[in-house]
Amino acid sequence: GSGTIFNEVIKAAELLKTKNDLSFEIGGHADNVGPAETNRALSEKRANAVKNLLIKNGVPTTMLTAKGYGSDIPVADNSTEAGRFKNRRIEYR
């Protein structure tokens, strides 16, 4: 559920605060259902939501950038529900 996602972001915030000499990109990703532009906007919203939560939990704004990749970088097969679920994700770099 969303509580788990929230807990993961809190854990990430604690880790990122110890690395304040680095910068991180929060990449939002989507599955391939629907128009490419819609997926890009959705993935960007996803990344910005995580960025804002990290900032609320003490990570300096200057460390973070958010980018939406849409469905351009799948990690699983979009023809199955399990694959689409894996493709709707956030990655830190």
GIZI-V20501 format. One record per run of one state. SS is the DSSP state (H for helix, E for strand, - for the rest). FROM is the first residue (numbers start at 0). LEN is the number of residues. If there is no record, write none. Layout:
# GIZI-V20501
[[SS;FROM;LEN] [SS;FROM;LEN]]
This chain:
# GIZI-V20501
[[-;0;1] [H;1;16] [-;17;6] [E;23;5] [-;28;7] [H;35;21] [-;56;4] [H;60;3] [E;63;5] [-;68;12] [H;80;7] [-;87;2] [E;89;3] [-;92;1]]
